[in-house]
Amino acid sequence: MSPDSAESSPSSSRDWFFPSPSFIHSTSNSPQSPNYPRKFSTIPRHSRSSPTDWKPPKTSTFRSVSSSGSAAYGDQKYGRGRRRIELIRRIEKTAKQEKEDPVLEQKRDVSKAVSGVKTAIGEMGIRVLGQRVKIRWQMASYIAILFTAFGSLVHKNFSLRNQVIDLQDQISTMNIRLQACNTSDTFDTISILQESDHLSSKGLKILALTVSIALLSTPLFVFKYIDYISKFRSAYNCSEKVSLNKQLEYRVDVLLSVHPYAKALALLVATLMLICLGGLALFGVTDDSLADCLWLSWTYVADSGNHANSEGMGPRLVSVSISFGGMLIFAMMLGLVSDAISEKLDSLRKGRSEVVEQNHTLILGWSDKLGSLLNQLAIANESLGGGIVVVMAERDKEEMELDIAKMEFDFRGTSVICRSGSPLILADLKKVSVSKARAIVVLADDGNADQSDARALRTVLSLTGVKEGLRGHIVVELSDLDNEVLVKLVGGELVETVVAHDVIGRLMIQCARQPGLAQIWEDILGFENCEFYIKRWPQLDGMQFEDVLISFPDAIPCGVKVASRGGKIILNPEDSYVLQEGDEVLVIAEDDDTYAPGALPMVNGASFMHIARPARKPQKILLCGWRRDVDDMIVVLDAFLAPGSELWMFNEVVESERERKLIDGGLDLSRLVNITLVHREGNAVIRRHLESLPLESFDSILILADESVEDSAIQADSRSLATLLLIRDIQAKRLPYREAMVTRGQRGSFSQGSWIGEMQQASDRSVIISEILDPRTKNLLSMSKISDYVLSNELVSMALAMVAEDRQINDVLEELFAEEGNELHIRLAELYLHEGEELSFYEIILRARLKREIIIGYRLANAERAVINPPNKNERRRWSVKDVFVVISEKE
């Protein structure tokens, strides 16, 4: 049947039934009651109103409607609708009464408990005067009763809450049952329940909004309270000098300074608080769930443009506030990230990061010798494909890298890493992996020698204090020989010392006696040509040193490191010495991987040539300038020169003060055997002072870098250069023109001693050796050829590099520089052969062994430079007496 026919014919319309009040009452207490009614009142379909349009009456109750009946309304169609409304109201009233009855009962219990407490307190007040002790116990008991009553009230409160939950479950069950009768009635009930839920959720939203506002206001009140407390304490307590807010600021500052991640954690906490408070506020002004509101709050924080979709005054106000806080949060986050990146880049730029290397060469300090030192280390590491050199100095990293980039040489695959720091600080030493370095070079500072050596001593103390220990050795450059003992005492076996002034001074003396020897030292000390190497060769055990000399086609043996004598190196040993197990051979070779022993060649026996060496003649030497180790140079000169020699000392130091300084330096004038000191006072850069000297009569002239300008290498070099030019000009004018022309002719002929004569440019009798500190000045003078030879700090850098690569070489250099033992000599070829004789280099070596000498190279009469460790040693060639040989022999 269609709905239209049902409305037109009441008799055929389908009736709808509702349960009776007794059924509702019974089902509210027992949903599973068996007394379910089977008879219902009918209401036509057309008389039912829709769930959305229906509203319950305000004045009637279930009882009044049930008592009036259908006569009160007169129309059965409207009576059915009213009965339905009254049924719903009865359901609500029944549930309300069931909720209110326990509450009333609870209130009665509370009032009873309170009245009982008041009565007890009144009775207790009457008995106070006579029973104080008893009253205390009674008070304790009543307080316990009061707490018990309060606990029971709390328990009842929770039980009532559980009953309310049960009633809500029962109402839900009734709604399900009513849904079987009438769909529209179900919609009405659900809307009522939703309205009640809406009221409860509305309270939660108001609470959430209140909590968020309170939490946002809390910091303001806290800061105001702290400020108030600070002002109150400062007003009433004059002894308190620091206010509470300043103390709080100090604590926060210390926290952020001490803990590196405090700023990031504070930003994270602020972000979480903003998300939580924003979510609570959104939950209070919108209809979304708390989880959705928290997610929406995060989107507002992450992207400030998301709040544009908000609708309504409340949501818009909250979303704008959250977006504003999000912008602040992300601004602070960007600031922290930017600061962290800038700090890291600044740390890298300033050389504060740690060097993660091992087996590298570490250089501590900065001086004008650094360029030459890096060049020699780069050449030494070329055979290995390059190495790692770390430089740490108290300079800016960018400045160091810029200065190194300006150095005009090829690093040959070697990487130079610069770090800024102090070698006196252990943390900075650990930053450059000092414990893993294979060699540590401590450079002397430019300037005062005492201060430089004192700083080197403190650096050695710092290095010995490294807890991890040192893998490599320490090479220390000193300025004064007197401080060498102290440094070795502190460093022990780890330290090798190179005294710059002592090396330069001894080389100057050797070159003054034997002009041209400086070029030999350059070839041996530098890694560009041949240098010293020590290695163990087991196949040579049991062989005599005479046979070892000719066993290396690409090297020249010079000595033996004797294992039985604690590793002592013996230069130029006897031919009969037999190599034992553990002995190592000292050779001069191009590189450590370019030589190896081979089969013994067939060499003709050497014929003995009895040619006496020329006797040493007295010499006259001029020493221009004054420096702190002049006393040591005088001792070396006295050992090298022949008896009757004269040493003229020309400087600005007063003669009486000069003798006092020499005695304070440890020189005993009475023990000088071979030389006589002649003192002259004057300025070496003033021409008239130099003209008072017999410059044309000196065999050698040594120009020292005066200690008055030793703090500046440029000033010292300028002074030495001026002295050199003045002396050359004075000598040229005093020599006869004919002798000068003869000298020019002799330069190209290479007669006996022609190599020596070539080095004497202004006269055929005087050799000038200049000490130059800056290698750039040295190159300029070498190209202009106005000096016989220039000794600079480049030789000291070569010695430092060689000792850094192999500390054993320092013992070899010390013996070659010392007054006793073996040294380098330049010998004329006529001492070993006849004019035009055809010999191999091996045969000349065996002839030199008859005089207990080791020939390491030669220079032909028509060659510009000497050849050290020549190739094809077994190849025969024709020699001339104008040639010269470089030998290692004992000092004469």
TORGU-395534 format. One record per residue: x, y negated, z negated of N, C-alpha, C in turn. Coordinates in steps of 0.2 Angstrom, whole numbers, plus 5000, padded with zeros to 4 digits. Layout:
! residues N
XYZXYZXYZ
...
END
This chain:
! residues 892
500450065000500050005000500449945000
500349895004500749835005500549784999
501049744997500949694992500349654993
500149634999499549595000498849624999
498849685000498249724998498149734991
498749744988498749744980498449684977
498649624980498449564977497649554978
497449574984496749564986496249614982
496449664980496049714977496349734970
496049704965496349724958496249794956
495749824958495649894956496149934959
496449924965496949964968497649944967
497749884963498349864961498749904956
499349914957499749954952499849914946
499749944940499849914934500549924931
500749874927501449874924501349874917
501749914913501649934906502249904902
502049884896502649864891502549904885
503049914881503049944875502649904869
502349944865502049904859502549884854
502349834849502849804844503149864840
502649904838502949964834503450004837
503450014844503950044847504650004847
504549934848505149894849505449894842
505049894836505349894830505749964828
505350014830505650084829506350094833
506350064840506950074844507450034842
507349974839507849934836508249964831
507950014827508350044822508550114824
508150144829508350214831508250214838
508750204843508650204850508450274852
508550324849508350394851507750414847
507250374845506650394842506250434846
505850484844505450524848504750494849
504550444845503950414846503950364852
504050384857504050344863503350334866
503050274866502350264868502250284875
501650314877501450334884500950294887
500750244883500150204886500350124886
500250094891500550024892499949984894
499949914893499549874896499749854903
499249834907499349824914499349754916
499749734920499849664923499949664930
499449634934499549634941500149604943
500349634950501049604952501049534954
500449504956500449434958500449394953
500249414946500249374941500949364938
501449404940502149394937502549344940
502849304936503249244938503949274940
504349234944505049254945505449244939
506049284939506449274933506849204933
506849174938507249114938506749054936
506049064937505649004936505349014929
505349074926505049084920505349054914
505049024909505348994903504849014897
505149034892504749064886504349004883
503749014880503348954877503748934870
503648874868503948854862503548864856
502848864856502448864850502148924847
502048974852501749034850502249084847
502049134843502449184840502149254842
502449304841502249374843501649384839
501549364832501049384828500349344830
500449284832499849244834499549264840
500049284845499749314851499449374850
499649424846499349484845498749484842
498649434837497949424834497449394838
497649354842497049314846496749354851
497149404855496849444860496749414866
496349444870496149414877495649364877
495249354871494749304871495049234870
495649224867495849164867496049134873
496249174878496449144884495849154890
495449204889494849214894495049234900
495649244902495849274909496349334908
496149384910496649444909497249434913
497249394919497849394922498449354919
498149294915498649254911498749284905
498349324902498449364896499049414896
499049444902499649494903500249454903
500349394906500949364906501149334899
500649314895500849284889501049344884
500749404885500949464881501649484883
501849474889502549494891503049444887
502849374888503249324884503249334877
502749354874502749364867503149424865
503149474870503549534868504249514868
504449474873505249454873505349414866
504849374864505049334858505049374852
504649424852504649474846505349504846
505549524852506249554852506749514849
506749454851507249404849507149394841
506449384839506349374832506549434828
506449494830506649554826507449554825
507749544831508549544831508749484826
508449424826508649374822508549384815
507949414813507849434806508349484804
508449534808508949584806509649554805
509849494809510449464808510449424801
509849384800509849344794509749374788
509449434787509349464781510049484778
510449514781511149524777511449454775
511349404779511649344777511349314771
510649314771510349294765510549334759
510649404760510849444754511549424752
511949404757512649384755512649324752
512249274754512249214750512049224743
511549264742511249284735511849314731
512149354734512749384730513249334728
513449294733513949234732513649194726
513049174727512749124721512749164714
512549224715512649264708513349264706
513849284710514449284708514749214705
514549164709514749094706514449084700
513749094699513449084693513749124687
513949184689514249224683514949194681
515349174686515949144685515849084681
515349034683515248974679515048994671
514649044671514449064664515049084660
515449124663516049154660516449094658
516549054662516948994661516748954655
516048944655515748904649515848944643
515749004643515849044636516549044634
517049044639517749044638517948974635
517548924637517748854635517548844628
517048884625516748874618517248904614
517548964616518049004612518748984612
518848924616519548904617519948894611
519648854606520048834600520248884596
519848944595520048994591520449054594
520349064600520649124603521049104609
521549074609521949054614522249114618
522549154614522849214617522349254621
521749264618521249304621521049274627
520949214627520749174633521149184639
521849184638522249194643522149264647
522049314643521949374646521249374649
520749344646520149344650520149304656
520549244656520649204662520949244668
521449284666521749334671521249384673
520749404669520249454671519749424675
519549364674519049334678519349314685
519949294685520249274691520249334695
520449394692520449454696519749474699
519249454694518549474696518349424702
518549364702518449314707518749334714
519449364713519749384719519349444722
519149484717518749544719518149524723
517749474720517149454723517249424730
517849384731518049354737518249414742
518549464740518749514744518049554746
517649564742516949594744516649554749
516649484748516349444753516649454760
517249454760517649464766517449524769
517449584765517249644768516549644771
516049614767515349604770515349564776
515749514776515749474782515949514788
516449564788516649604793516149654794
515849684789515249734790514749694794
514549634792513949604796514149594803
514849574804515049564811514949634815
515149684812515049754815514249764817
513849744812513149754813512849714819
513149654819512949614825513149644832
513749674832513949704838513549764839
513249804834512849854835512149834838
511949774835511349754838511349734845
511949704847512049684854512049744858
512349804856512349864860511649894860
511249884855510549904856510149864860
510249794860509849754865510049774872
510749794873510949814880510549874882
510449924877510149984879509349974880
509049924877508349904878508349874885
508749834887508749804894508749864899
509149914898509249964903508550004903
508250014897507550044897507050004901
507049934899506549894902506649884910
507249894912507449894919507049944923
506850004920506450054923505750034924
505549984920504849964920504749904925
505149854925505049794929505749764930
505949754936506549724938506649654936
506049614937506049544935506149534928
505849584924505949574916506649584915
506949634918507649644917508149584918
507949544924508249484926508149434920
507549434918507449384912507849394906
507949454904508249474898509049464899
509249484905510049474906510149394906
509749354909509849284909509849254902
509449284898509449264891510149284887
510349344889510949374886511549334888
511549314895512049274898512049204894
511449184893511449114890511749114883
511649174879511949184873512649194873
512849234878513649234879513949174881
513549134885513849064887513949024881
513449034876513548984870514149014866
514249074866514849104862515449084865
515449094872516049074876516249004876
515648964876515748894875516148874869
515948904863516348894857517048904857
517248964861517948984862518248934866
517948904871518248854875518448794872
517948774867518048714863518548724859
518648784856519148804851519848794855
519848824861520548824865520748754866
520248714868520448644870520648604864
520348624858520548584852521248614850
521448674851522048704849522648674854
522448664860522948634865523048564863
522548524862522648454860523048454853
522948494849523248494842523948504843
524148554847524848574848525248524852
524848484857525248434860525348374855
524948364851524948304846525448324840
525648384839526048404834526748374834
527148374840527748344840527748274838
527248234840527148164839527148154831
526748194828526648184821527248204817
527648264820528248284816528748224817
528848194823529348144823529148084819
528548064819528348014814528448024807
528348084805528448104798529248104797
529648134801530348124800530648054800
530348014804530547944804530347914797
529747934795529447904789529947924783
530047994783530548024777531147984778
531447974784532147944784532047874781
531547834783531547764780531347764773
530947814770530847824763531447834759
531847884762532547904758533047844758
533047814764533547754764533347694760
532647684759532447634754532547644747
532447714745532547724738533147764736
533547784741534147814740534747784744
535047734741535547694744536247744746
536347794742536947834743536847874750
536247884752536147924759536347874764
536847894768537147844773536847864780
536647934781536447954787535647974786
535247954791534547964790534448034793
533848054791533648124793533548134801
533248084804533248094811533948094815
534448054812535048054815535348124814
535248154808535548224806535248274811
534548264812534248314817534548304824
534648244826534948224833535648254833
535948254828536648284828536648354828
536148384825536148464825535948484832
535448444835535248464842535848454847
536248404846536848394850537348444849
537448464843537948524842537748584845
537048594844536748664847536848664855
536748604858536748604865537548604867
537948584863538648574865539048644864
538848674858539248734856538948794860
538348804861538048854865537948844872
538248874877538248854884537548864887
537148914885536548924888535948894884
536148844879535548814875535148774879
535448734884534948694888534548734893
534748784895534348834900533748864895
533948884889533448914885532948864883
533148804881532648754879532248734885
532448734891532048724897531548774898
531748844897531348894898530748894893
530948874886530448874881529948814883
530148764885529748704887529248724892
529548764897529048784903528548834900
528748884896528248924894527648894889
527948844885527448804881526948764886
527248734891526848694895526248744899
526548804901526048844904525548874899
525748884893525248914888524748854886
524948794885524548744883524048724889
524348724895523948704900523448754902
523548824901523048874902522548864896
522748854890522148844885521748784887
522048734889521648674891521148684897
521448724902520948744907520448784905
520648834901520048874898519548844895
519748784892519248744888518748704893
518948684899518648644903518348674909
518548744910518248774916517948844914
517648874919517248934917517649004919
518348994920518749044922518949084915
519249144916519449184911520149154909
520349174903521049144900521649164905
521649234907522149254912522149214918
521549194921521549154927521749084926
521649064920521848994918522548984917
522849044914523649044913523949044920
523749084925523949084931523949024935
523348994934523148924937523648874934
523748874928524248834925524948834928
525148904929525848914932525848884939
525348894943525348864949525348784949
525048754944525148684944525848664942
526148704938526848684936527348694941
527248744945527648764951527548714956
526948704958526848654964526348604962
526548544961526148494959525548474963
525548494970525048484974524448524974
524448584970523848624969523348594965
523448544961522848514957522348474962
522548464968522048424972521348464973
521348534972520748564973520348564967
520548534962520148534955519448494956
518948514953518348484953518048464946
517848404945517548384939518048344935
517848304931518248264927518748294922
518548344919518948384914519448424917
519248464922519848504926520348454929
520148404932520548364935521048324931
520748304925521248274920521748324917
521548384916522048434913522548454919
522248464925522748484930523248434932
523048364932523548314933524048314927
523848324921524348324916524748384916
524548444918525048494919525448484925
525248454930525648444936526148394934
526048344930526548294928527048324924
526848364919527348404915527748454919
527448484925527848524929528348484933
528148424935528648384938529248364934
529148354928529648334923530048404922
529748454921530148524920530548534926
530348534932530748544938531248494939
531148434937531648374937532248394933
532048414926532548434922532948494924
532548544927532948604930533348584935
533148544940533648524945534248484942
534148444937534648414934535148464931
534948514928535348564925535748604930
535348624935535748664941536248614944
536048554945536548514949537148494944
537048494938537648484933538048544933
537748604933538048664933538548674939
538248654945538548664951539148614951
538948554949539548504949540048514945
539848544939540448564934540848614937
540548664940540948724943541348694948
541148654953541548624958542048584956
541948544950542448504947542948544944
542748604941543248644938543648674943
543348694949543748724954544248664957
543948604958544348554961544948534956
544848534950545348514945545848574943
545648634946546148694944546048714937
545348724935545248754928545048824928
544948854934544648924935545248964934
545149024932545649084931545949114937
546549124937546849154942546849234941
546549264946546549344945547049374950
547649374948548149404952548649444947
549049484951549549514947550149524952
550749534949551349534952551549474957
551349414954551449354957551949314954
552249264957552749224954552449164951
552549144945552249094942552749034941
552648974943553048914942552748874937
553048854932552748804927553148744927
552848694928553148624929553148594936
553348534937553348504943553948454943
554348464949554948424950555148424957
555648384959555848374966556148444968
556348494964556548554967556048604969
555348584968554848634969554848644976
554848594981554848614988555348664990
555948654988556448704990556348774987
556148774981555948834978555448874981
554948834983554348874987554548894994
555048854997555248875003555648945003
556148944998556549004997556049064995
555549054991555149114989554749134995
554549094999554149115005554549155010
555249135011555649175015555849235012
555849245005556049305002555449355003
554849325003554249375003553949385010
554349355015554149365022554149445024
554649475022554649545023554149585020
553749565015553249595012552549575015
552549535020551949505023551649445019
552049415015551849355011551749385004
551749334999551649344992551149294989
551149294983550749244979551149204974
551149144975551449094970550949054967
550949044961550549004957550948954953
550748894954551048834951550548804946
550848794940550448754935550848704932
550548644932550848584930550348534927
550548484923550048434920549948384925
549648404931549448354936548848374939
548548334943547848344946547948394951
547548444952547648504957547548474964
547148424965547148394972547748364974
548048324969548748294971549248344972
549248394968549848454969549748484976
549048494978548948524984549148484990
549048414989549148364994549948364995
550348364990551048354990551348414993
551048474992551348534995551148545002
550548515004550348515011550848475015
551148425012551648375015552348405016
552448465013553148495014553148525021
553748505024553848525031554248595032
553848645030554148715031553548765031
553748815034553248875035553248915029
552648925027552548975021552549045022
552549065029552649135031552249185028
551649165027551149215024551049205017
551449165013551449165006550849115004
550449134999549949084997550149054991
550048984990550248944985549548924981
549448944975548848924971549048874966
548748824965548848764961548348764955
548648754949548148754943548448694939
547948664936548148604931548048634924
548648614921548648644914549348634911
549348644904549948634901550248704899
550948714900551248774898551348784891
551148734887551248734880550648764876
550048774880549448794878549348864880
549148914875549148984877548548994882
547948954881547348964885547548944892
547948894893548148884900548548934903
549048964899549449014901549049074903
548549094899548149154901547749134907
547549074908547149054914547549074921
548249074921548649084927548849164926
548649204922548849274922549549284921
549749244915550549244914550749314912
550349354909550549424907550649474913
550349454918550449504924550849474930
551249414928551649394933552349434933
552649444939553249474939553849434938
553749364938554349324937554049254935
554249224930554049154928554649104928
554549054932555049004933554848944929
555248914924555148854921555548804923
555248754927555648694930555748644924
556348614925556548554921556148494923
555948454919555648394920556148344923
555948294927556348244930556448194924
557048174923557148114918557648134913
557548124906558048134901558148204900
558748224900558948294899558748324893
558848284887558648314881557948324880
557548284882556848294882556648344887
556948354892556748404897556948474894
557548484891557648544888557248564882
557048514878556648524872555948544875
555748524880555048544883555148614885
555748634888555848704891555848744885
556148724880556148774874555448784871
555048734871554348744868553948784873
554148784879553748824884553948894883
554648914882554848984881554549004874
554448964869554148984863553349004865
553048964869552348984870552349044874
552749054879552749124883552849184879
553349174874553449234869552849244865
552449194864551849204859551249234863
551349254869550749284873550649354870
550049364867549849424864549949484869
549649474875549749534879550449554882
550849514880551549524882551649504889
552349504891552549484898552749544902
552549544908552749604912553449584916
553549524917554149494921554549454916
555149434919555649394916555549324917
555849284913555749204912556449174915
556349134920556949094923556849024921
557349004917557248934914557848884917
557548834919558048784922558248734916
558848724915559048684909559448624912
559548574909559848514911560548504907
560648534902561248524898561448594896
562048614897562348674895562348694888
562348644884562448654877561748684874
561248674878560548694875560448764878
560848794881560748864884560748914879
561148914874561248964868560548964864
560248904863559648894859559048934863
559048914869558448944873558549024874
559149044874559249124875559149154868
559249114862559049134856558349144855
557949104857557249104857556949154861
557149154868556849204872557049274872
557649284870557949344869558149374876
558049444877558149474883557749454889
557149424888556749404893556949344897
557449304895557649244897558249244901
558249214907558849204911558849124913
559449094911559449024912559949004918
559748944921560048914926560148844924
560748824923560948754921561048714927
560648664929560648634935561348594936
561448554931562048514931562648554931
562648604928563248654928563348684934
562848704938562948734944563148684949
562848624949563048574954563848554953
563948544946564648524944565148574947
565048644945565548694947565548704955
565048694958565048694966565448634968
565348574965565748524968566448534967
566648564961567348574960567648624965
567248674966567548724971567548694978
567048654980567048624987567648574987
567748544982568348494982569048524983
569048584980569748624981569748664988
569148684990569048724997568548695001
568648645005568148615009567848665013
567148665014566848705018566548765015
566648775008566448825004565648815003
565448755003564748735001564248775006
564448775013564048805018564048885017
564548905014564548985012564048995007
564048945002563648954996562848944998
562748905003562048895006561848965009
562248995013562049055016561949115011
562349115006562249165001561749154996
561649094994561049084989560349084993
560349054999559749055002559549115005
558849125006558549195008558549195016
558749135019558749135026559249175030
559849185027560349225030560449295025
561049295023561149355019561249335011
561049385007561049375000561249434996
561249434990561449484986560849534984
560949604985560449654983560849704979
560449734974560649794970560149844971
560449904973560049964973560350024972
560050074970560350144968560250184975
560850224976560950264982561250334979
560750384978561050444975561550484980
561450474986561950504991562650484990
562750424987563450404986563750424980
563450464975563750484969564350524971
564850514967565450554968565950524973
565750464976566150434982566550374979
567150374981567650314979567350254982
567550194978567250134981567650114987
568250134988568550124995568150155001
567850205000567450235005566750205005
566550185000565850144999565850085003
566450055004566549985007566349995015
566450055017566350055025565750105026
565350115021564850165022564150135024
564150065024563550025026563649985032
563350005038563449975044563149905044
562549895040562249825040562349795033
562749805029562849775023563649775021
563849735016564449735013564449745006
564749805003564749814996565249764993
564949734987565349684983565549714976
565149754973565249774967564849834965
564849854959564449914956564149894949
563549914949563249914942563249974938
563749974933563950034930563450054925
563150114926562650134921562950154914
563550184914563850204908564050144904
564050084906564250024903563649984901
563050014901562449974899562249934905
562349954911562149914917562549854918
563149854916563649794918563849794925
563749734928563949724935564749714936
565049754939565849744940565949714948
566149654948566249634955566949654957
567049674963567749684966568049744962
567749804961568049854957568649884961
569049924957569649954960569350004965
569850024970569650074976569550144973
569850154967569850224965569250234960
568850184959568250194955567750244959
567550294955567050344958566350334955
565850324960565250314958564950374954
564650354948564350414944563550404945
563250454942562550464942562250404938
561750364942561450304939561750244941
562350244944562650184946562250154952
562250084953561950054958562450014962
562349994968562849964972562649894974
563049844972562949774974563149764981
562749734985562949724992562649654994
562949625000562749565003562349595010
561749585010561349605016560849555018
560549565024560049515026559349525022
559149585021558549595017558649655013
558149675008558249735005558049795008
557749785014557449845018557849855025
558449815025558749815032559449855032
559549885026560249915026560149985022
560550035024560550095021561250125022
561550175018562150205019562150255025
562650255029562750295035563350345034
563450375039564050425039564750375039
565250405036565850365036566150365043
566350295045566650285052567350305052
567550315058568350335059568650265059
569050245054569450185054570150195053
570550165057571250175057571550145050
572050175048572350155041572650085042
572550045036572849975036573549975035
573949935039574649925038574749875033
575249875029575349825024575749765027
575449705026575749645028575949605022
576549595021576849565015576849485017
576349455016576349385017576149345011
576549305008576449275002575949215003
575549214998575049154998575449094996
575149034999575548974998575348954990
575848934987575848914980575348854980
575048854974574548794973574948734971
574748674974575048614974574648564969
574948524966574648474962574148434966
573548414963573048374967572948314963
572648264967572448204964571748194966
571248194961570548194962570248134958
569748104962569448044959568748064957
568548044951567848064949567448004948
566947984952566547924952565947934948
565747894943565147904939565247944933
564747944929564747974922564048014921
564148074919563548114917563748154911
563248184908563248204901563748274901
563848304906564248364906564948354909
565148294909565848284912566348324908
566248324902566748364898566848434900
566248474903566248534905566648534912
566548484916566848484923567648474922
567848434917568548424916568848494914
568548534910568748604908568848644914
568348644918568348684924568948664929
569048604930569548574934570248594931
570348594925570948604921571148684923
570648724923570748794925570848804932
570648764936570648784944571348744947
571448684944572048644948572748674945
573148654949573848674948574148624943
574648644939574948594934575248534938
575148474934575348414937574848374940
574248404941573648364944573448304940
573148264943572848204940572148194942
571748174936571048164937570848094935
570648054940570547984939569747984938
569547954932568847944930568747864931
568247854936568047784937567247774936
567147744930566447734929566347664924
565747654922565647594919565647604911
565747664909565847674902566547644899
566447614893567047584890567547644889
568247624889568647684888568647714881
568647674876568547694870567947734869
567347714871566747744871566747814875
567147814880567247864885567547924881
568147914878568447964874568047994868
567647944865567247974860566648024862
566348004868565848044871566148114873
566848114876567148174878567248224872
567448194866567648224860566948254857
566448214857565748234855565548294859
565648294865565448344870565848414869
566348414865566748474863567348474867
567648424870568248424874568848414869
569348454869569948444866570448414871
570648354871571048324875571748354875
571948374869572648404868572648474871
572148504873572148574876572148574883
572148514886572148514894572948524896
572948574900573648594902573848574909
573348574914573548564921573448494923
572948464920572848394923572948344918
573048284920573148224916572548174918
572248144913571648104914571948034914
571647994919571747924921571147884921
571047844916570447804915570447734919
569847724923569747664926569047644925
568947574923568247554921568047504927
567447514929567147474935566547504937
566247464942565547484945565747514952
565447574953565547614959565247584965
564747534964564347504970564647434971
565147414968565447344969566047354973
566147324978566747334983567347314980
567447264976568047234973568347284968
567847314964568047364959568347424963
568047444968568347504972568947494975
569047434978569647414981570247414976
570147414970570647414965570947484964
570647534967570847604967571247624973
571747664972572147694978571747744982
571147724985570747774988571047814993
571547794997571847835002572347885000
572447884993572947934991572647994987
571947994987571648054983571548104988
571648164985571448224989570748244990
570348234984569648244984569348184980
568748164982568348114979567648144977
567448144971566848174969566348114967
565848104970565348054968564748084964
564748074958564148104954563548054953
563048084952562348044951562448024944
562547954943562647924936562047934932
562247954925561647964920561247904919
561547844920561147784919560547774923
560547814929559947814933559647884935
559847934930559648004931558848014931
558547964928557747964927557447964934
557747934938557447914945557947944950
557747994954558148024959558247984965
557747934966557847894972558447844970
558447814964558947764962559647794962
559647854959560247894959560547904966
560147924970560347934977560547874981
560247824979560347754983561047734980
561247744974561847724971562447764974
562347834974562847874977562947864984
562447844988562447834995562847764996
562747714992563147654993563847664991
564047704986564747714984565047754990
564747804993565047834998565147795004
564747755006564847705012565447655010
565447635004566047585003566647615003
566747675000567347715000567547735007
567147755011567247775018567547705022
567247655021567447595024568147565022
568247575015568947555013569447595015
569347665015569847715018569947695025
569447685029569547675036570047615038
569947565034570347505035571047505032
571147555028571847555025572247605029
571947655033572247705037572547665043
573147685045573447655052572947685057
572947645063572547665068572747725072
573447735072573747795075573547855071
573547855065573347915061572647925062
572247875062571547885063571347925070
571747905075571647935082571948005082
572448015078572748085077572248135074
571948105069571448135065570848155070
570648115074570048125079570248185083
570848185086571148235090571148305087
571348305080571348365077570648395075
570148355075569448385074569248435079
569448415085569248465091569648525092
570348515089570848575091570748635086
570548625080570448675075571148715075
571648665073572348695071572348725064
572848745062572948775055572548725050
572048755047571648715042571248665046
571048675052570648635056569948625053
569648685050569048675047569048625042
569548635038569648585032569648515035
570048505040570148445043569548415046
569148455049568448435052568048405046
568148425040567648405035567948335032
568548315034568848255031568748205037
568248165037568148115042568448055042
568648025037568947965037569747965036
569948015034570748025033570848105034
571448115035571648185035571848215029
571748175023572048205017571448195012
570948165013570448155007569748185009
569448225005568848255005568348225000
567748205003567248174998566648214998
566448234992565948274990565448234986
564848224989564248184986563748224982
563548204977562948244973562348204975
561848234978561248204980560648244977
560148204973559648244970559048254974
558848214979558348224983558548254990
558248314991558448354997558348315004
557848265004557748225010558348175011
558648155006559248115007559848155009
559848215007560348255009560348275016
559748285019559648295026559848235030
559648175028559848115031560648105032
560948125026561748115026562048165030
561748225030562048285034562048265042
561448235044561348215051561848165053
561948115048562348055050563148075049
563348125046563948155045564448105043
564248065038564648015034564948045028
564748105026565048135020565248205022
565848225019566048295021565548345019
565248345013564748385012564348355006
563648375006563248345001562948404997
563048404991562748454986562148424983
561548454984560948424981560548484976
560048464974559648504970559348564974
559448564980559248624985559548684983
560248674981560648734979560348764972
560148724968559848744962559248784963
558848754967558248794969558348854972
558848864976559048924979559248974973
559648954969559848994963559249014959
558748974958558148984954557749044958
557749034964557349084968557649154968
558249154969558649214969558649254962
558649214957558649244950557849264948
557449224951556749244950556549314954
556849324960556749384963557049444960
557649434957558049484954558449454949
558349464942558649434937559349464936
559549514939560249544939560749504943
560449464948560949424952561249364948
560849344942561149294938561849304935
561949374933562649384931563149384936
562949394942563449394948563549314949
563049274949563249204950563649174944
563449194938563849164933564549184933
564749244936565449264936565749224942
565449214948565649174953565749104952
565349074947565449004945565948994939
566149044936566549044930567249024931
567649004926568348994927568749054928
568449104925568849174925568449224929
568849274931568549324935568549314943
568049334946568049334954567749274956
567949244962567549184965567649194973
567249144976567349144983567949104985
568249124991568849094993568849095001
569149045004569249035011569949045012
570049105016570749125017570949115025
571549095026571749095033571849165036
571749165043571749235046572449265046
572949215046573649235046573849285040
573449285035573649325029573449395030
573049415035572849485037572949505044
573149465048573349495055573849445059
574049465064574449425069574049395074
574349345077574049315083573849365089
573249365091573049405096572949475095
573049495088572949565086572249595087
572149655090571449675091571249725085
570749705081570549745076569849745075
569549795071568849795070568749765063
568149745061568049715055568149765049
568049825050568149875045568949875043
569349875049570049875048570349815044
570049755045570149695041569949705034
569449735033569149745026569649795022
569949845026570449885022571049855021
571249805026571949775025571849725019
571249695018571149645012571049685006
570849745006570849785000571549804997
572049795001572749794999572949744994
572649684995572749624990572149624985
571749674985571149674980570649624981
570549614988570049564990569449604994
568849574994568349594999568149545003
568249555010568049505015567349515016
566949465016566249465017565949425023
566449395027566249355033566849325036
566749285041567349255044567049195048
567449145050567249095055567849085060
567549095066568049085072568249015073
568849005076569048945077568648895081
568248925086567848885090567048885088
566948905082566248915080566148855075
565448845074565248785070565148815062
564848875062564748905055565048975054
565048985048565349055046564849105047
565049165048564649225049564749275043
564149275039564249325033563849385035
564249445033563949515034563849515042
564449515046564349525053564149585055
563749595061563549655064564149685068
564049755069564549795073565149785070
565249815064565849805060566349855063
566149905067566649955069566949935076
566649875079566849855085567549815085
567949835089568649805089568549735093
568949685091568949625095569649585093
569849535098570449505097570349445092
570849435088570749385083571349335084
571249275081571749215081571849195074
572449175073572749145067572349085065
572049055070571648995068570949005065
570749075065570149095062570249095054
569649095051569749095043569249155041
569349185035568949235032568649205025
568049235024567749215017567849285013
568149275007568349335003568049324996
568049384993567949384985568549404982
568849364978569449394975569549354968
569949384964570049354958570349284958
570249244953570449174953571149174953
571449124956572149114957572449084950
END
